Amino acid sequence: MRIKYNAPVVLTFSILSTVILFLNEFLGGSLTPFFSVGEGLVSGSILYYPTVFTHVLGHANLEHLLGNMTFVLLLGPIIEEKYGSINTLMMFFITAVLSGLLNLFLFNTGLMGASGVVFMLILLVSFTNSRGGEIPITFVLVAILFIGKEFMNGLEADNISQFAHIIGGVIGSIFGFSGIFKKKNYNSDYGN
């Protein structure tokens, strides 16, 4: 038996997020502005614009990182096997950019973490064994439970962006319904 780097996008994303957290802790939080949307960098700065993507790699603390990476590592390989590495990377990127841009345009708050990507994966994974023209009951139940919970949590004052969760779930639903990313054969190798 040998160890296999079985889901390159998911594993690289998780490793980068972990390294960034520990490096940021070591540097006293000085990397936070580069891995959060709307905090620390001036909007005219050239370094400001990449944060609409890089915010998904930054996390506030170890608990935040572990909460997100648990779901990314649990669900991400399923998605990466089904859709392929390139499509998975594109889905991560689109989810990050849309949640980052919408947060910038609609809110006065910062945004940091992979929660939008997590919710995209949660909703998208409910489509893994569906066929065209079908709406899986698992999708309906997952949408009610996870998105409904975020609407309810949005009524509370906290430092959690329920908006990013909801946007990620909506994006995952769109990916699942639209079939915009060609589904792969379950027996195909990663990266194809």
ABEGO torsion letter per residue (X at the ends): XBBBBABAAAAAAAAAAAAAAAAAAAAGGAAAAAABBGBGBBAABAAAAAAAAAAAABBABAAAAAAAAAAAAAAAAAAAAAAEAAAAAAAAAAAAAAAAAAAAAABABBBBEAAAAAAAAAAAAAAAABBBGBBBAAAAAAAAAAAAAAAAAAABBBABBAAAAAAAAAAAAAAAAAGABBBBBAABBBGX
